[in-house]
Amino acid sequence: MAQTRSQIGFLWPAGAIVVAWVSFRQPAEQLFWQLPLSFPWAEFIRTLGIVCLLVCTGFTLWSRFVLGKMWSSAVTLKEGHQLHTAGPYSVTRHPIYTGILGMALGSWMSGEPWAGMMWLIMIVIFTLKMRSEEKLMIETFGDAYRAYQRRVPQFIPGMNVFHHEKDG
């Protein structure tokens, strides 16, 4: 009874190949910003990045744990699929994506130039996957999911900037 919604799985390896290719062809300093230590806030920003990385890693792992057997890298319904709305899913409808992007942002802030490019690539991939997941959840859970959409932001905790109420 597994129902798949999206065929964008090829983007993951394609994104990784692009990041690796660019990373190995350019010196790190030329890829993205890296604050010189002489910059007054450089150490603070790097420390903040490490904290962001650690917090977002914990948030991502918590989100994945809550889903349990319902988790899949593909946009798929599993046998007996349930709508999770508690824990990290009460903060954002896509906490794993939020956490992974926070991890990449934290890595970038802490001085890993490759993470900036990875962050941009992941924004595109996750946006495409979220659209597909949202449509599948509406088809599956109907009004219960629409009510959840009204209560919980799609992506950024505390903000409904990217909130979509389209039914399909």
PyMOL commands that place a pseudoatom at each C-alpha (Angstrom):
pseudoatom trace, name=CA, resn=MET, resi=1, chain=A, elem=C, hetatm=0, pos=[0.000, 0.000, 0.000]
pseudoatom trace, name=CA, resn=ALA, resi=2, chain=A, elem=C, hetatm=0, pos=[2.983, 2.316, -0.252]
pseudoatom trace, name=CA, resn=GLN, resi=3, chain=A, elem=C, hetatm=0, pos=[2.002, 5.299, -2.350]
pseudoatom trace, name=CA, resn=THR, resi=4, chain=A, elem=C, hetatm=0, pos=[4.769, 7.420, -3.849]
pseudoatom trace, name=CA, resn=ARG, resi=5, chain=A, elem=C, hetatm=0, pos=[4.243, 11.024, -4.832]
pseudoatom trace, name=CA, resn=SER, resi=6, chain=A, elem=C, hetatm=0, pos=[7.520, 12.351, -6.222]
pseudoatom trace, name=CA, resn=GLN, resi=7, chain=A, elem=C, hetatm=0, pos=[10.302, 11.301, -8.518]
pseudoatom trace, name=CA, resn=ILE, resi=8, chain=A, elem=C, hetatm=0, pos=[12.858, 13.986, -7.518]
pseudoatom trace, name=CA, resn=GLY, resi=9, chain=A, elem=C, hetatm=0, pos=[15.133, 11.558, -5.683]
pseudoatom trace, name=CA, resn=PHE, resi=10, chain=A, elem=C, hetatm=0, pos=[17.753, 11.972, -8.431]
pseudoatom trace, name=CA, resn=LEU, resi=11, chain=A, elem=C, hetatm=0, pos=[18.356, 15.550, -7.194]
pseudoatom trace, name=CA, resn=TRP, resi=12, chain=A, elem=C, hetatm=0, pos=[20.179, 14.352, -4.077]
pseudoatom trace, name=CA, resn=PRO, resi=13, chain=A, elem=C, hetatm=0, pos=[23.115, 12.726, -5.858]
pseudoatom trace, name=CA, resn=ALA, resi=14, chain=A, elem=C, hetatm=0, pos=[23.101, 15.469, -8.510]
pseudoatom trace, name=CA, resn=GLY, resi=15, chain=A, elem=C, hetatm=0, pos=[23.363, 18.115, -5.780]
pseudoatom trace, name=CA, resn=ALA, resi=16, chain=A, elem=C, hetatm=0, pos=[26.162, 16.219, -4.052]
pseudoatom trace, name=CA, resn=ILE, resi=17, chain=A, elem=C, hetatm=0, pos=[28.083, 15.930, -7.329]
pseudoatom trace, name=CA, resn=VAL, resi=18, chain=A, elem=C, hetatm=0, pos=[27.748, 19.683, -7.995]
pseudoatom trace, name=CA, resn=VAL, resi=19, chain=A, elem=C, hetatm=0, pos=[28.937, 20.549, -4.481]
pseudoatom trace, name=CA, resn=ALA, resi=20, chain=A, elem=C, hetatm=0, pos=[31.895, 18.161, -4.715]
pseudoatom trace, name=CA, resn=TRP, resi=21, chain=A, elem=C, hetatm=0, pos=[32.868, 19.380, -8.172]
pseudoatom trace, name=CA, resn=VAL, resi=22, chain=A, elem=C, hetatm=0, pos=[32.776, 23.068, -7.198]
pseudoatom trace, name=CA, resn=SER, resi=23, chain=A, elem=C, hetatm=0, pos=[34.480, 22.411, -3.864]
pseudoatom trace, name=CA, resn=PHE, resi=24, chain=A, elem=C, hetatm=0, pos=[37.419, 20.613, -5.428]
pseudoatom trace, name=CA, resn=ARG, resi=25, chain=A, elem=C, hetatm=0, pos=[37.833, 23.087, -8.282]
pseudoatom trace, name=CA, resn=GLN, resi=26, chain=A, elem=C, hetatm=0, pos=[37.955, 26.272, -6.181]
pseudoatom trace, name=CA, resn=PRO, resi=27, chain=A, elem=C, hetatm=0, pos=[39.941, 27.217, -3.102]
pseudoatom trace, name=CA, resn=ALA, resi=28, chain=A, elem=C, hetatm=0, pos=[37.563, 27.362, -0.126]
pseudoatom trace, name=CA, resn=GLU, resi=29, chain=A, elem=C, hetatm=0, pos=[38.060, 31.100, 0.288]
pseudoatom trace, name=CA, resn=GLN, resi=30, chain=A, elem=C, hetatm=0, pos=[36.637, 31.726, -3.181]
pseudoatom trace, name=CA, resn=LEU, resi=31, chain=A, elem=C, hetatm=0, pos=[33.460, 29.671, -2.762]
pseudoatom trace, name=CA, resn=PHE, resi=32, chain=A, elem=C, hetatm=0, pos=[31.644, 31.628, -0.076]
pseudoatom trace, name=CA, resn=TRP, resi=33, chain=A, elem=C, hetatm=0, pos=[32.416, 34.124, 2.619]
pseudoatom trace, name=CA, resn=GLN, resi=34, chain=A, elem=C, hetatm=0, pos=[34.702, 33.174, 5.419]
pseudoatom trace, name=CA, resn=LEU, resi=35, chain=A, elem=C, hetatm=0, pos=[35.203, 35.838, 8.038]
pseudoatom trace, name=CA, resn=PRO, resi=36, chain=A, elem=C, hetatm=0, pos=[38.804, 36.694, 8.835]
pseudoatom trace, name=CA, resn=LEU, resi=37, chain=A, elem=C, hetatm=0, pos=[39.650, 36.310, 12.499]
pseudoatom trace, name=CA, resn=SER, resi=38, chain=A, elem=C, hetatm=0, pos=[40.369, 40.057, 12.586]
pseudoatom trace, name=CA, resn=PHE, resi=39, chain=A, elem=C, hetatm=0, pos=[36.660, 40.729, 12.009]
pseudoatom trace, name=CA, resn=PRO, resi=40, chain=A, elem=C, hetatm=0, pos=[35.268, 41.872, 15.396]
pseudoatom trace, name=CA, resn=TRP, resi=41, chain=A, elem=C, hetatm=0, pos=[32.396, 39.385, 15.530]
pseudoatom trace, name=CA, resn=ALA, resi=42, chain=A, elem=C, hetatm=0, pos=[34.083, 36.450, 13.743]
pseudoatom trace, name=CA, resn=GLU, resi=43, chain=A, elem=C, hetatm=0, pos=[34.509, 34.236, 16.804]
pseudoatom trace, name=CA, resn=PHE, resi=44, chain=A, elem=C, hetatm=0, pos=[30.990, 35.013, 18.018]
pseudoatom trace, name=CA, resn=ILE, resi=45, chain=A, elem=C, hetatm=0, pos=[29.518, 34.107, 14.607]
pseudoatom trace, name=CA, resn=ARG, resi=46, chain=A, elem=C, hetatm=0, pos=[31.542, 30.901, 14.448]
pseudoatom trace, name=CA, resn=THR, resi=47, chain=A, elem=C, hetatm=0, pos=[30.481, 29.953, 17.980]
pseudoatom trace, name=CA, resn=LEU, resi=48, chain=A, elem=C, hetatm=0, pos=[26.857, 30.760, 17.156]
pseudoatom trace, name=CA, resn=GLY, resi=49, chain=A, elem=C, hetatm=0, pos=[27.209, 28.546, 14.074]
pseudoatom trace, name=CA, resn=ILE, resi=50, chain=A, elem=C, hetatm=0, pos=[28.445, 25.620, 16.166]
pseudoatom trace, name=CA, resn=VAL, resi=51, chain=A, elem=C, hetatm=0, pos=[25.555, 26.073, 18.611]
pseudoatom trace, name=CA, resn=CYS, resi=52, chain=A, elem=C, hetatm=0, pos=[23.110, 26.233, 15.679]
pseudoatom trace, name=CA, resn=LEU, resi=53, chain=A, elem=C, hetatm=0, pos=[24.630, 23.058, 14.223]
pseudoatom trace, name=CA, resn=LEU, resi=54, chain=A, elem=C, hetatm=0, pos=[24.315, 21.172, 17.513]
pseudoatom trace, name=CA, resn=VAL, resi=55, chain=A, elem=C, hetatm=0, pos=[20.775, 22.349, 18.304]
pseudoatom trace, name=CA, resn=CYS, resi=56, chain=A, elem=C, hetatm=0, pos=[19.549, 21.631, 14.766]
pseudoatom trace, name=CA, resn=THR, resi=57, chain=A, elem=C, hetatm=0, pos=[21.184, 18.195, 14.782]
pseudoatom trace, name=CA, resn=GLY, resi=58, chain=A, elem=C, hetatm=0, pos=[19.281, 17.354, 17.961]
pseudoatom trace, name=CA, resn=PHE, resi=59, chain=A, elem=C, hetatm=0, pos=[16.045, 18.732, 16.489]
pseudoatom trace, name=CA, resn=THR, resi=60, chain=A, elem=C, hetatm=0, pos=[16.524, 16.667, 13.310]
pseudoatom trace, name=CA, resn=LEU, resi=61, chain=A, elem=C, hetatm=0, pos=[17.225, 13.461, 15.242]
pseudoatom trace, name=CA, resn=TRP, resi=62, chain=A, elem=C, hetatm=0, pos=[14.225, 14.062, 17.521]
pseudoatom trace, name=CA, resn=SER, resi=63, chain=A, elem=C, hetatm=0, pos=[11.999, 14.600, 14.462]
pseudoatom trace, name=CA, resn=ARG, resi=64, chain=A, elem=C, hetatm=0, pos=[13.244, 11.430, 12.813]
pseudoatom trace, name=CA, resn=PHE, resi=65, chain=A, elem=C, hetatm=0, pos=[12.754, 9.445, 16.040]
pseudoatom trace, name=CA, resn=VAL, resi=66, chain=A, elem=C, hetatm=0, pos=[9.149, 10.677, 16.379]
pseudoatom trace, name=CA, resn=LEU, resi=67, chain=A, elem=C, hetatm=0, pos=[8.319, 9.447, 12.864]
pseudoatom trace, name=CA, resn=GLY, resi=68, chain=A, elem=C, hetatm=0, pos=[9.736, 5.997, 13.525]
pseudoatom trace, name=CA, resn=LYS, resi=69, chain=A, elem=C, hetatm=0, pos=[8.730, 3.545, 10.800]
pseudoatom trace, name=CA, resn=MET, resi=70, chain=A, elem=C, hetatm=0, pos=[6.710, 6.228, 9.007]
pseudoatom trace, name=CA, resn=TRP, resi=71, chain=A, elem=C, hetatm=0, pos=[9.940, 7.936, 7.826]
pseudoatom trace, name=CA, resn=SER, resi=72, chain=A, elem=C, hetatm=0, pos=[11.076, 7.535, 4.234]
pseudoatom trace, name=CA, resn=SER, resi=73, chain=A, elem=C, hetatm=0, pos=[13.448, 9.505, 2.039]
pseudoatom trace, name=CA, resn=ALA, resi=74, chain=A, elem=C, hetatm=0, pos=[10.854, 9.276, -0.755]
pseudoatom trace, name=CA, resn=VAL, resi=75, chain=A, elem=C, hetatm=0, pos=[7.483, 11.015, -0.556]
pseudoatom trace, name=CA, resn=THR, resi=76, chain=A, elem=C, hetatm=0, pos=[5.544, 7.873, 0.318]
pseudoatom trace, name=CA, resn=LEU, resi=77, chain=A, elem=C, hetatm=0, pos=[2.653, 6.649, 2.410]
pseudoatom trace, name=CA, resn=LYS, resi=78, chain=A, elem=C, hetatm=0, pos=[3.381, 3.630, 4.552]
pseudoatom trace, name=CA, resn=GLU, resi=79, chain=A, elem=C, hetatm=0, pos=[0.956, 0.955, 5.721]
pseudoatom trace, name=CA, resn=GLY, resi=80, chain=A, elem=C, hetatm=0, pos=[-1.074, 2.454, 8.586]
pseudoatom trace, name=CA, resn=HIS, resi=81, chain=A, elem=C, hetatm=0, pos=[0.387, 5.927, 8.008]
pseudoatom trace, name=CA, resn=GLN, resi=82, chain=A, elem=C, hetatm=0, pos=[-0.478, 8.401, 10.756]
pseudoatom trace, name=CA, resn=LEU, resi=83, chain=A, elem=C, hetatm=0, pos=[-0.457, 12.190, 10.846]
pseudoatom trace, name=CA, resn=HIS, resi=84, chain=A, elem=C, hetatm=0, pos=[2.125, 13.349, 13.408]
pseudoatom trace, name=CA, resn=THR, resi=85, chain=A, elem=C, hetatm=0, pos=[1.328, 16.746, 14.920]
pseudoatom trace, name=CA, resn=ALA, resi=86, chain=A, elem=C, hetatm=0, pos=[3.055, 16.605, 18.320]
pseudoatom trace, name=CA, resn=GLY, resi=87, chain=A, elem=C, hetatm=0, pos=[6.623, 17.186, 19.466]
pseudoatom trace, name=CA, resn=PRO, resi=88, chain=A, elem=C, hetatm=0, pos=[8.765, 18.707, 16.710]
pseudoatom trace, name=CA, resn=TYR, resi=89, chain=A, elem=C, hetatm=0, pos=[5.772, 18.478, 14.356]
pseudoatom trace, name=CA, resn=SER, resi=90, chain=A, elem=C, hetatm=0, pos=[3.986, 21.060, 16.515]
pseudoatom trace, name=CA, resn=VAL, resi=91, chain=A, elem=C, hetatm=0, pos=[6.834, 23.518, 15.783]
pseudoatom trace, name=CA, resn=THR, resi=92, chain=A, elem=C, hetatm=0, pos=[7.010, 23.085, 11.999]
pseudoatom trace, name=CA, resn=ARG, resi=93, chain=A, elem=C, hetatm=0, pos=[5.314, 20.717, 9.561]
pseudoatom trace, name=CA, resn=HIS, resi=94, chain=A, elem=C, hetatm=0, pos=[8.682, 19.679, 8.113]
pseudoatom trace, name=CA, resn=PRO, resi=95, chain=A, elem=C, hetatm=0, pos=[11.057, 19.632, 11.094]
pseudoatom trace, name=CA, resn=ILE, resi=96, chain=A, elem=C, hetatm=0, pos=[13.580, 17.280, 9.506]
pseudoatom trace, name=CA, resn=TYR, resi=97, chain=A, elem=C, hetatm=0, pos=[14.080, 19.691, 6.597]
pseudoatom trace, name=CA, resn=THR, resi=98, chain=A, elem=C, hetatm=0, pos=[14.186, 22.643, 8.973]
pseudoatom trace, name=CA, resn=GLY, resi=99, chain=A, elem=C, hetatm=0, pos=[16.776, 20.861, 11.102]
pseudoatom trace, name=CA, resn=ILE, resi=100, chain=A, elem=C, hetatm=0, pos=[18.965, 19.800, 8.183]
pseudoatom trace, name=CA, resn=LEU, resi=101, chain=A, elem=C, hetatm=0, pos=[18.961, 23.320, 6.749]
pseudoatom trace, name=CA, resn=GLY, resi=102, chain=A, elem=C, hetatm=0, pos=[19.797, 24.669, 10.201]
pseudoatom trace, name=CA, resn=MET, resi=103, chain=A, elem=C, hetatm=0, pos=[22.696, 22.212, 10.384]
pseudoatom trace, name=CA, resn=ALA, resi=104, chain=A, elem=C, hetatm=0, pos=[24.029, 23.414, 7.022]
pseudoatom trace, name=CA, resn=LEU, resi=105, chain=A, elem=C, hetatm=0, pos=[23.585, 27.056, 8.033]
pseudoatom trace, name=CA, resn=GLY, resi=106, chain=A, elem=C, hetatm=0, pos=[25.385, 26.420, 11.320]
pseudoatom trace, name=CA, resn=SER, resi=107, chain=A, elem=C, hetatm=0, pos=[28.219, 24.697, 9.473]
pseudoatom trace, name=CA, resn=TRP, resi=108, chain=A, elem=C, hetatm=0, pos=[28.476, 27.627, 7.083]
pseudoatom trace, name=CA, resn=MET, resi=109, chain=A, elem=C, hetatm=0, pos=[28.534, 30.135, 9.943]
pseudoatom trace, name=CA, resn=SER, resi=110, chain=A, elem=C, hetatm=0, pos=[31.218, 28.138, 11.725]
pseudoatom trace, name=CA, resn=GLY, resi=111, chain=A, elem=C, hetatm=0, pos=[33.513, 28.438, 8.725]
pseudoatom trace, name=CA, resn=GLU, resi=112, chain=A, elem=C, hetatm=0, pos=[32.698, 25.551, 6.383]
pseudoatom trace, name=CA, resn=PRO, resi=113, chain=A, elem=C, hetatm=0, pos=[32.405, 27.239, 2.978]
pseudoatom trace, name=CA, resn=TRP, resi=114, chain=A, elem=C, hetatm=0, pos=[30.961, 24.163, 1.207]
pseudoatom trace, name=CA, resn=ALA, resi=115, chain=A, elem=C, hetatm=0, pos=[27.959, 24.268, 3.544]
pseudoatom trace, name=CA, resn=GLY, resi=116, chain=A, elem=C, hetatm=0, pos=[26.723, 27.525, 1.997]
pseudoatom trace, name=CA, resn=MET, resi=117, chain=A, elem=C, hetatm=0, pos=[26.357, 25.924, -1.409]
pseudoatom trace, name=CA, resn=MET, resi=118, chain=A, elem=C, hetatm=0, pos=[24.831, 22.811, 0.127]
pseudoatom trace, name=CA, resn=TRP, resi=119, chain=A, elem=C, hetatm=0, pos=[22.338, 25.021, 2.007]
pseudoatom trace, name=CA, resn=LEU, resi=120, chain=A, elem=C, hetatm=0, pos=[21.213, 26.668, -1.245]
pseudoatom trace, name=CA, resn=ILE, resi=121, chain=A, elem=C, hetatm=0, pos=[20.868, 23.344, -3.065]
pseudoatom trace, name=CA, resn=MET, resi=122, chain=A, elem=C, hetatm=0, pos=[18.908, 21.841, -0.176]
pseudoatom trace, name=CA, resn=ILE, resi=123, chain=A, elem=C, hetatm=0, pos=[16.489, 24.782, -0.118]
pseudoatom trace, name=CA, resn=VAL, resi=124, chain=A, elem=C, hetatm=0, pos=[15.544, 23.996, -3.720]
pseudoatom trace, name=CA, resn=ILE, resi=125, chain=A, elem=C, hetatm=0, pos=[15.269, 20.239, -3.139]
pseudoatom trace, name=CA, resn=PHE, resi=126, chain=A, elem=C, hetatm=0, pos=[13.303, 20.570, 0.101]
pseudoatom trace, name=CA, resn=THR, resi=127, chain=A, elem=C, hetatm=0, pos=[10.925, 23.132, -1.411]
pseudoatom trace, name=CA, resn=LEU, resi=128, chain=A, elem=C, hetatm=0, pos=[10.081, 20.693, -4.204]
pseudoatom trace, name=CA, resn=LYS, resi=129, chain=A, elem=C, hetatm=0, pos=[9.669, 17.794, -1.767]
pseudoatom trace, name=CA, resn=MET, resi=130, chain=A, elem=C, hetatm=0, pos=[7.529, 19.852, 0.621]
pseudoatom trace, name=CA, resn=ARG, resi=131, chain=A, elem=C, hetatm=0, pos=[5.086, 20.735, -2.150]
pseudoatom trace, name=CA, resn=SER, resi=132, chain=A, elem=C, hetatm=0, pos=[4.736, 17.086, -3.056]
pseudoatom trace, name=CA, resn=GLU, resi=133, chain=A, elem=C, hetatm=0, pos=[4.395, 15.986, 0.581]
pseudoatom trace, name=CA, resn=GLU, resi=134, chain=A, elem=C, hetatm=0, pos=[1.809, 18.657, 1.355]
pseudoatom trace, name=CA, resn=LYS, resi=135, chain=A, elem=C, hetatm=0, pos=[-0.329, 17.554, -1.592]
pseudoatom trace, name=CA, resn=LEU, resi=136, chain=A, elem=C, hetatm=0, pos=[-0.106, 13.894, -0.555]
pseudoatom trace, name=CA, resn=MET, resi=137, chain=A, elem=C, hetatm=0, pos=[-0.989, 14.739, 3.058]
pseudoatom trace, name=CA, resn=ILE, resi=138, chain=A, elem=C, hetatm=0, pos=[-4.053, 16.726, 1.959]
pseudoatom trace, name=CA, resn=GLU, resi=139, chain=A, elem=C, hetatm=0, pos=[-5.151, 13.847, -0.292]
pseudoatom trace, name=CA, resn=THR, resi=140, chain=A, elem=C, hetatm=0, pos=[-4.672, 11.392, 2.568]
pseudoatom trace, name=CA, resn=PHE, resi=141, chain=A, elem=C, hetatm=0, pos=[-5.780, 13.284, 5.685]
pseudoatom trace, name=CA, resn=GLY, resi=142, chain=A, elem=C, hetatm=0, pos=[-8.064, 15.958, 4.173]
pseudoatom trace, name=CA, resn=ASP, resi=143, chain=A, elem=C, hetatm=0, pos=[-9.521, 18.428, 6.660]
pseudoatom trace, name=CA, resn=ALA, resi=144, chain=A, elem=C, hetatm=0, pos=[-7.317, 17.184, 9.511]
pseudoatom trace, name=CA, resn=TYR, resi=145, chain=A, elem=C, hetatm=0, pos=[-4.234, 18.165, 7.522]
pseudoatom trace, name=CA, resn=ARG, resi=146, chain=A, elem=C, hetatm=0, pos=[-5.742, 21.479, 6.439]
pseudoatom trace, name=CA, resn=ALA, resi=147, chain=A, elem=C, hetatm=0, pos=[-6.385, 22.331, 10.103]
pseudoatom trace, name=CA, resn=TYR, resi=148, chain=A, elem=C, hetatm=0, pos=[-2.784, 21.345, 10.889]
pseudoatom trace, name=CA, resn=GLN, resi=149, chain=A, elem=C, hetatm=0, pos=[-1.595, 23.645, 8.074]
pseudoatom trace, name=CA, resn=ARG, resi=150, chain=A, elem=C, hetatm=0, pos=[-3.471, 26.544, 9.644]
pseudoatom trace, name=CA, resn=ARG, resi=151, chain=A, elem=C, hetatm=0, pos=[-1.946, 25.898, 13.091]
pseudoatom trace, name=CA, resn=VAL, resi=152, chain=A, elem=C, hetatm=0, pos=[1.664, 25.045, 12.270]
pseudoatom trace, name=CA, resn=PRO, resi=153, chain=A, elem=C, hetatm=0, pos=[4.067, 26.840, 9.925]
pseudoatom trace, name=CA, resn=GLN, resi=154, chain=A, elem=C, hetatm=0, pos=[5.352, 24.827, 7.011]
pseudoatom trace, name=CA, resn=PHE, resi=155, chain=A, elem=C, hetatm=0, pos=[9.025, 25.425, 7.460]
pseudoatom trace, name=CA, resn=ILE, resi=156, chain=A, elem=C, hetatm=0, pos=[10.278, 28.193, 9.741]
pseudoatom trace, name=CA, resn=PRO, resi=157, chain=A, elem=C, hetatm=0, pos=[9.251, 27.815, 13.395]
pseudoatom trace, name=CA, resn=GLY, resi=158, chain=A, elem=C, hetatm=0, pos=[7.122, 30.727, 14.527]
pseudoatom trace, name=CA, resn=MET, resi=159, chain=A, elem=C, hetatm=0, pos=[6.586, 32.094, 11.015]
pseudoatom trace, name=CA, resn=ASN, resi=160, chain=A, elem=C, hetatm=0, pos=[3.868, 31.438, 8.493]
pseudoatom trace, name=CA, resn=VAL, resi=161, chain=A, elem=C, hetatm=0, pos=[5.777, 33.213, 5.711]
pseudoatom trace, name=CA, resn=PHE, resi=162, chain=A, elem=C, hetatm=0, pos=[5.946, 30.085, 3.575]
pseudoatom trace, name=CA, resn=HIS, resi=163, chain=A, elem=C, hetatm=0, pos=[2.468, 28.939, 4.606]
pseudoatom trace, name=CA, resn=HIS, resi=164, chain=A, elem=C, hetatm=0, pos=[0.441, 27.546, 1.702]
pseudoatom trace, name=CA, resn=GLU, resi=165, chain=A, elem=C, hetatm=0, pos=[-3.199, 26.626, 1.930]
pseudoatom trace, name=CA, resn=LYS, resi=166, chain=A, elem=C, hetatm=0, pos=[-3.603, 25.384, -1.621]
pseudoatom trace, name=CA, resn=ASP, resi=167, chain=A, elem=C, hetatm=0, pos=[-5.500, 22.168, -1.880]
pseudoatom trace, name=CA, resn=GLY, resi=168, chain=A, elem=C, hetatm=0, pos=[-3.774, 20.930, -4.932]
for i in range(1, 168): cmd.bond("trace and resi %d" % i, "trace and resi %d" % (i + 1))
show_as sticks, trace
zoom trace
